[in-house]
Amino acid sequence: MPGPSSAKPPIFKISFESYDDFLVEYGDNLRRGILMLPGETGLAPDQPVRIKLILPDEHVLYLKGTTREPGKEAYGARKADDQIQVQLATYTAEQTAALEKCVSGVIAEEAAAEEASATGPINLLLVDDSVGVRIELGDALRDRGLRVRVAENGLVAIAAALKRPPDIILSDVEMPVMDGWTFLRMTRARQRLAHIPFVFFTRLTDDLSRLQAYRMGVEDFLGKDTGADEVLARLQGVLARHANRPGAPTSGAPMAMATGQGLRGDLEHVKLGSLMSFLESEKRTGKLHLDNGHDSAILDIVGGQLAGVENLGNYAHPHDRVFELLDWNAGAFEFASGEDEDGAPRKDEDLTPMTYLLMEHARRADEANSQG
C-alpha cells in the first residue's frame, strides 16, 4: 500500500482476496458508506483520502472520503483498535450498481453451487472384500458418473464414512475384520451416519435374513450378479425414495425398511408367508397394509395373530381373503405397530394363529395341484 502524497490527497488501493472477504466488508461497512484503513497509514482526523477499490469481479471503483475523528464511528460499523475509519462520499448511481452487482454475483454463485450439489454426482461408498468387485464395479459406476470410494471391510468403511459421509452405502455382508452386519449397526448408531441409505450387496436370499436386515435399516438388496446399469438404477431409486420420505413410513414403497416398530417392503423380496411368521414369532400388534397396485387389504394383527381383515374383496370370510393374499408374488407391504384400537381384550376364538393360516394355505395348494 503506497504512502500518501504531499501534493494531493493520499491514494490507497484496496482489494479483496476472496468474495467472502468482500461480503464481510460490505455487510459491516461498505453498505453504510464506511471504509477501514490500516492504522499504520498515519492519517490524521478529517484528512481527505482517495480510494481505488478493486472488487472481486475485477470492477474498479474510484472513491473519495474523509477520515473520522477517534470515537466517532458510524452506527453499526465495526472498527478494530489498529484501524482508521473513512467516511466515503455518497456513492454515484454507477458505483452503487457495481457494488450491488458484485453482491448479487456472490449470491447467484452460491445458489448455483447449491443446485450443482443437489443434482451432482452420487457419492457412493462401495464396501467389499473382493478386489475384483471393488475395481470392476467401482470403475463401471465411475464411468456412469458416480463418485466412488471403496473399502475392503466394515472397519475401513466406517472410518471413511465418518471422515466424509457418502450419499449412499453399498456393502457386502460377509467380510473379514468387520462384516456387513456390524458395519450396518455402527452406521445406524451414529448420528452423522444414521440417515445415510444403506444397501446390501450380497448372495443372501432367505427371507429371515432379509427381514433381519430390514429391521436394522437396510433399504434394498442387490445380488452379486447385478449389472452396473441396474445397480445404478436401483441406487438412484433408493436415493429418490429417501429424498421424498417425510420421516414416517409411506405405503407403496418398493423396498423394506424398519422404522421404530414399523416395517415396510416389497413382497417380491420377502414373501407374505415369511412376514406373517415373523410377526407371529415377535407377537406383534398392529396393521399390515398390503397393496399390489390393483388391490389392497389390511390385516389386523393382535399379539402375532390375525384378528380381522379390512377389505374382504370377493370373499365373505377373512381366512379366504388371506389365502388369496398369500398367492401374491408382488406388491408392497407396510406394518405399522400399534395397540388394539378398541382396547378390549380379545377372546381366543376371535384370533387366528398365523401358523394355522400358513399350513391351511399350503394344504389347499397341494390339494389343487393334485387335482390338476
C-alpha positions as CSV (number, residue, x, y, z in Angstrom):
1,M,0.0,0.0,0.0
2,P,1.7,3.3,-1.1
3,G,2.2,6.2,1.3
4,P,0.4,9.5,1.0
5,S,1.5,12.2,-1.5
6,S,2.2,15.6,-0.1
7,A,0.6,17.5,-3.0
8,K,-2.7,15.6,-3.3
9,P,-4.9,13.6,-1.0
10,P,-3.3,10.2,-0.5
11,I,-4.5,7.4,-2.7
12,F,-5.0,3.9,-1.3
13,K,-5.5,0.7,-3.2
14,I,-7.9,-1.8,-1.6
15,S,-8.6,-5.2,-2.9
16,F,-10.1,-8.5,-1.6
17,E,-8.6,-11.9,-1.6
18,S,-12.0,-13.6,-1.9
19,Y,-15.7,-13.0,-2.4
20,D,-16.1,-13.9,1.3
21,D,-13.8,-11.1,2.4
22,F,-15.8,-8.7,0.2
23,L,-19.1,-9.9,1.7
24,V,-17.8,-9.4,5.2
25,E,-16.6,-5.9,4.5
26,Y,-19.7,-5.0,2.5
27,G,-22.0,-6.2,5.3
28,D,-20.1,-4.5,8.0
29,N,-19.0,-1.2,6.4
30,L,-19.2,-0.5,2.7
31,R,-23.0,-0.6,2.5
32,R,-23.0,2.2,5.1
33,G,-20.5,4.3,3.2
34,I,-17.7,3.4,5.5
35,L,-14.2,2.0,4.7
36,M,-11.5,0.8,7.1
37,L,-7.8,1.6,6.5
38,P,-4.8,0.2,8.5
39,G,-3.8,2.3,11.4
40,E,-0.1,2.5,10.3
41,T,-1.0,4.8,7.5
42,G,-0.6,7.7,10.0
43,L,-3.6,9.6,8.7
44,A,-4.9,12.5,10.8
45,P,-8.6,13.1,11.5
46,D,-10.6,14.9,8.9
47,Q,-8.0,14.2,6.2
48,P,-9.3,13.7,2.7
49,V,-8.3,10.5,1.0
50,R,-8.9,8.7,-2.3
51,I,-9.6,5.0,-2.6
52,K,-9.0,2.7,-5.6
53,L,-11.4,-0.2,-4.7
54,I,-10.9,-3.4,-6.7
55,L,-14.0,-5.6,-6.4
56,P,-13.7,-9.4,-6.6
57,D,-15.3,-9.3,-10.0
58,E,-12.4,-7.0,-11.1
59,H,-14.6,-4.0,-11.3
60,V,-12.7,-0.9,-10.1
61,L,-14.3,2.0,-8.2
62,Y,-12.6,5.3,-7.5
63,L,-13.9,6.7,-4.3
64,K,-13.3,9.8,-2.1
65,G,-13.6,10.1,1.6
66,T,-12.5,11.8,4.8
67,T,-11.0,10.2,7.9
68,R,-13.1,10.3,11.1
69,E,-12.1,11.5,14.5
70,P,-11.4,8.7,17.0
71,G,-14.7,7.7,18.8
72,K,-17.0,8.9,16.0
73,E,-17.6,5.5,14.4
74,A,-20.8,5.2,12.3
75,Y,-23.6,3.2,13.8
76,G,-23.1,-0.5,13.2
77,A,-19.7,-0.1,11.8
78,R,-17.0,-2.5,13.1
79,K,-13.6,-1.0,13.9
80,A,-10.5,-2.5,15.3
81,D,-8.1,-0.6,17.5
82,D,-5.5,-0.6,14.8
83,Q,-7.8,0.7,12.0
84,I,-8.7,4.2,10.8
85,Q,-12.3,4.8,9.7
86,V,-13.0,6.6,6.5
87,Q,-16.4,8.2,5.7
88,L,-16.9,7.8,2.0
89,A,-18.6,10.4,-0.2
90,T,-22.0,9.4,-1.4
91,Y,-21.8,6.7,-4.0
92,T,-22.8,7.6,-7.5
93,A,-25.5,5.6,-9.2
94,E,-22.9,3.7,-11.2
95,Q,-20.9,2.9,-8.0
96,T,-24.0,1.6,-6.2
97,A,-24.9,-0.6,-9.1
98,A,-21.4,-2.0,-9.3
99,L,-21.4,-2.9,-5.6
100,E,-24.9,-4.5,-5.8
101,K,-23.9,-6.4,-8.9
102,C,-20.9,-7.9,-7.1
103,V,-23.1,-8.9,-4.1
104,S,-25.7,-10.4,-6.5
105,G,-23.0,-12.3,-8.2
106,V,-21.9,-13.9,-4.9
107,I,-25.5,-14.9,-4.1
108,A,-26.0,-16.3,-7.6
109,E,-22.7,-18.3,-7.4
110,E,-23.8,-19.7,-4.1
111,A,-27.2,-20.7,-5.4
112,A,-25.6,-22.4,-8.4
113,A,-23.2,-24.3,-6.2
114,E,-26.1,-25.5,-4.1
115,E,-28.0,-26.6,-7.1
116,A,-25.0,-28.4,-8.5
117,S,-24.5,-30.1,-5.2
118,A,-28.2,-31.2,-5.1
119,T,-28.1,-32.6,-8.6
120,G,-24.4,-33.5,-8.8
121,P,-22.9,-37.0,-8.9
122,I,-23.9,-39.6,-6.4
123,N,-21.2,-40.1,-3.7
124,L,-21.1,-43.9,-3.2
125,L,-19.1,-45.8,-0.6
126,L,-18.6,-49.4,-2.0
127,V,-17.6,-51.9,0.6
128,D,-16.5,-55.4,-0.5
129,D,-13.6,-57.7,0.4
130,S,-13.2,-58.7,-3.2
131,V,-10.6,-56.8,-5.1
132,G,-12.3,-57.7,-8.3
133,V,-15.6,-56.2,-7.2
134,R,-14.0,-53.0,-5.9
135,I,-12.1,-52.5,-9.2
136,E,-14.6,-53.7,-11.8
137,L,-17.9,-52.4,-10.3
138,G,-16.2,-49.3,-8.9
139,D,-14.8,-48.4,-12.4
140,A,-18.1,-49.3,-14.1
141,L,-20.0,-46.9,-11.8
142,R,-17.5,-44.2,-12.2
143,D,-17.9,-44.5,-15.9
144,R,-21.6,-43.9,-15.3
145,G,-21.0,-40.6,-13.4
146,L,-20.8,-41.7,-9.8
147,R,-18.1,-40.7,-7.4
148,V,-17.0,-44.0,-5.8
149,R,-14.8,-44.6,-2.8
150,V,-14.0,-48.2,-1.9
151,A,-13.3,-50.1,1.3
152,E,-12.3,-53.7,1.9
153,N,-14.2,-54.2,5.1
154,G,-16.6,-52.6,7.6
155,L,-13.8,-51.2,9.8
156,V,-12.2,-49.3,6.9
157,A,-15.6,-48.3,5.7
158,I,-16.8,-46.8,9.0
159,A,-13.7,-44.7,9.2
160,A,-14.1,-43.5,5.6
161,A,-17.8,-42.7,6.2
162,L,-17.1,-40.7,9.4
163,K,-14.4,-38.7,7.7
164,R,-16.6,-37.9,4.7
165,P,-20.2,-39.2,4.8
166,P,-21.3,-40.6,1.5
167,D,-24.7,-40.1,-0.1
168,I,-25.4,-43.9,-0.1
169,I,-23.6,-47.1,1.1
170,L,-23.4,-50.3,-0.9
171,S,-21.9,-53.0,1.3
172,D,-21.1,-56.7,1.1
173,V,-22.3,-58.8,4.1
174,E,-19.6,-61.5,4.6
175,M,-16.3,-59.7,5.1
176,P,-13.2,-60.3,7.3
177,V,-12.3,-57.9,10.2
178,M,-15.8,-56.4,10.3
179,D,-18.7,-57.8,8.4
180,G,-21.7,-56.0,6.9
181,W,-24.0,-56.6,9.9
182,T,-21.6,-54.9,12.3
183,F,-20.9,-52.1,9.9
184,L,-24.7,-51.6,9.5
185,R,-25.2,-51.5,13.2
186,M,-22.4,-49.0,13.6
187,T,-23.7,-46.6,11.0
188,R,-27.2,-46.7,12.5
189,A,-25.8,-46.0,16.0
190,R,-24.1,-42.8,14.9
191,Q,-26.0,-39.6,14.4
192,R,-23.8,-38.4,11.5
193,L,-24.4,-41.6,9.5
194,A,-27.8,-42.9,10.7
195,H,-29.7,-41.1,7.9
196,I,-27.5,-42.5,5.0
197,P,-29.3,-45.0,2.8
198,F,-27.8,-48.5,3.2
199,V,-28.0,-51.2,0.5
200,F,-26.7,-54.8,1.0
201,F,-24.7,-56.3,-2.0
202,T,-24.9,-60.0,-1.2
203,R,-25.8,-63.5,-2.2
204,L,-28.2,-63.8,0.8
205,T,-31.6,-64.8,-0.4
206,D,-33.5,-66.2,2.6
207,D,-36.4,-64.2,3.9
208,L,-35.4,-64.3,7.5
209,S,-32.0,-62.7,6.8
210,R,-33.7,-60.0,4.7
211,L,-36.3,-59.3,7.4
212,Q,-33.5,-59.0,9.9
213,A,-31.7,-56.6,7.7
214,Y,-34.8,-54.6,7.1
215,R,-35.4,-54.3,10.8
216,M,-31.9,-52.9,11.1
217,G,-32.4,-50.2,8.4
218,V,-31.4,-51.7,5.1
219,E,-33.3,-50.2,2.2
220,D,-32.6,-52.6,-0.6
221,F,-30.8,-55.8,-1.6
222,L,-28.7,-56.3,-4.7
223,G,-27.4,-59.6,-5.9
224,K,-23.7,-60.1,-6.7
225,D,-24.6,-60.8,-10.3
226,T,-26.4,-57.5,-10.7
227,G,-25.1,-55.5,-13.7
228,A,-23.7,-52.0,-13.3
229,D,-26.7,-50.4,-15.1
230,E,-29.2,-52.0,-12.8
231,V,-27.0,-51.2,-9.8
232,L,-27.1,-47.5,-10.8
233,A,-30.8,-47.5,-11.4
234,R,-31.5,-49.2,-8.0
235,L,-29.2,-46.8,-6.1
236,Q,-30.9,-43.8,-7.8
237,G,-34.3,-45.3,-6.8
238,V,-33.3,-45.7,-3.2
239,L,-32.0,-42.1,-3.1
240,A,-35.2,-40.7,-4.7
241,R,-37.4,-42.5,-2.2
242,H,-35.1,-41.4,0.6
243,A,-35.3,-37.8,-0.5
244,N,-39.1,-37.8,-0.7
245,R,-39.6,-39.6,2.6
246,P,-41.3,-37.2,5.1
247,G,-39.9,-39.2,8.0
248,A,-42.8,-41.7,8.6
249,P,-43.2,-44.8,6.5
250,T,-45.3,-44.5,3.4
251,S,-47.3,-47.3,1.9
252,G,-46.3,-48.5,-1.5
253,A,-42.5,-48.1,-1.0
254,P,-40.9,-50.7,-3.2
255,M,-38.2,-51.7,-0.7
256,A,-38.4,-52.5,3.0
257,M,-37.1,-50.6,6.0
258,A,-37.6,-50.8,9.7
259,T,-38.8,-47.5,11.3
260,G,-39.3,-47.8,15.1
261,Q,-41.8,-50.7,15.4
262,G,-42.9,-50.5,11.8
263,L,-41.7,-52.4,8.8
264,R,-42.3,-52.0,5.1
265,G,-41.1,-53.6,2.0
266,D,-41.7,-55.5,-1.2
267,L,-43.4,-58.8,-1.5
268,E,-41.1,-59.7,-4.3
269,H,-38.2,-59.7,-1.8
270,V,-40.0,-61.0,1.3
271,K,-43.0,-63.3,0.8
272,L,-46.1,-62.6,2.8
273,G,-45.9,-66.0,4.5
274,S,-42.4,-65.2,5.9
275,L,-43.7,-61.8,7.1
276,M,-46.7,-63.4,8.8
277,S,-44.4,-65.9,10.5
278,F,-42.1,-63.1,11.7
279,L,-45.0,-61.1,13.1
280,E,-46.3,-64.2,14.9
281,S,-42.9,-65.0,16.4
282,E,-42.4,-61.4,17.6
283,K,-46.0,-61.3,18.9
284,R,-46.6,-58.0,17.2
285,T,-49.8,-55.9,17.3
286,G,-50.7,-53.5,14.6
287,K,-51.9,-53.3,11.0
288,L,-50.3,-54.9,8.0
289,H,-51.1,-52.9,4.8
290,L,-50.9,-54.8,1.5
291,D,-51.1,-53.2,-2.0
292,N,-50.3,-54.7,-5.4
293,G,-51.4,-51.7,-7.4
294,H,-54.7,-53.2,-8.3
295,D,-56.0,-54.5,-5.0
296,S,-55.3,-53.8,-1.3
297,A,-56.2,-55.1,2.1
298,I,-55.3,-54.5,5.7
299,L,-54.7,-57.4,8.2
300,D,-55.5,-56.5,11.8
301,I,-52.9,-58.4,14.0
302,V,-53.0,-58.7,17.8
303,G,-50.1,-60.5,19.6
304,G,-49.0,-62.0,16.3
305,Q,-52.4,-63.5,15.5
306,L,-54.9,-62.5,12.9
307,A,-57.8,-60.5,14.4
308,G,-59.5,-59.5,11.2
309,V,-59.2,-58.3,7.6
310,E,-60.3,-54.9,6.2
311,N,-61.5,-55.1,2.6
312,L,-62.5,-58.7,2.1
313,G,-62.7,-58.3,-1.7
314,N,-64.9,-61.1,-3.2
315,Y,-64.8,-63.2,-0.1
316,A,-67.1,-63.5,2.9
317,H,-64.6,-64.9,5.3
318,P,-61.3,-63.3,6.4
319,H,-59.4,-66.6,6.1
320,D,-60.3,-67.0,2.4
321,R,-59.1,-63.4,1.8
322,V,-55.8,-64.2,3.5
323,F,-55.3,-67.3,1.3
324,E,-55.7,-65.2,-1.8
325,L,-53.2,-62.6,-0.5
326,L,-50.7,-65.3,0.2
327,D,-50.7,-66.0,-3.6
328,W,-49.5,-62.5,-4.4
329,N,-46.0,-62.6,-5.9
330,A,-45.5,-58.8,-6.0
331,G,-46.8,-55.8,-4.1
332,A,-45.9,-53.5,-1.3
333,F,-46.4,-54.2,2.4
334,E,-46.2,-51.9,5.4
335,F,-46.7,-52.9,9.0
336,A,-47.5,-50.2,11.5
337,S,-47.3,-51.2,15.1
338,G,-50.0,-50.0,17.5
339,E,-52.3,-51.0,20.3
340,D,-55.6,-52.8,19.5
341,E,-57.9,-49.9,18.7
342,D,-60.9,-50.8,20.8
343,G,-58.6,-51.6,23.8
344,A,-60.8,-54.6,24.8
345,P,-59.2,-57.9,25.4
346,R,-59.7,-60.4,22.5
347,K,-61.2,-63.9,23.1
348,D,-59.1,-66.7,21.8
349,E,-61.8,-67.6,19.3
350,D,-61.5,-64.1,17.8
351,L,-57.9,-64.7,16.9
352,T,-56.4,-67.0,14.3
353,P,-52.7,-68.2,14.6
354,M,-50.6,-67.3,11.6
355,T,-49.2,-70.9,11.6
356,Y,-52.7,-72.3,11.0
357,L,-53.3,-69.9,8.1
358,L,-50.0,-70.8,6.5
359,M,-50.5,-74.6,7.0
360,E,-54.0,-74.4,5.6
361,H,-52.9,-72.4,2.6
362,A,-50.2,-75.0,1.9
363,R,-52.7,-77.8,2.2
364,R,-55.1,-76.1,-0.2
365,A,-52.3,-75.5,-2.7
366,D,-51.3,-79.2,-2.5
367,E,-54.9,-80.3,-3.0
368,A,-55.3,-78.0,-6.0
369,N,-52.1,-79.3,-7.5
370,S,-53.1,-83.0,-7.0
371,Q,-56.4,-82.3,-8.7
372,G,-54.7,-80.5,-11.6
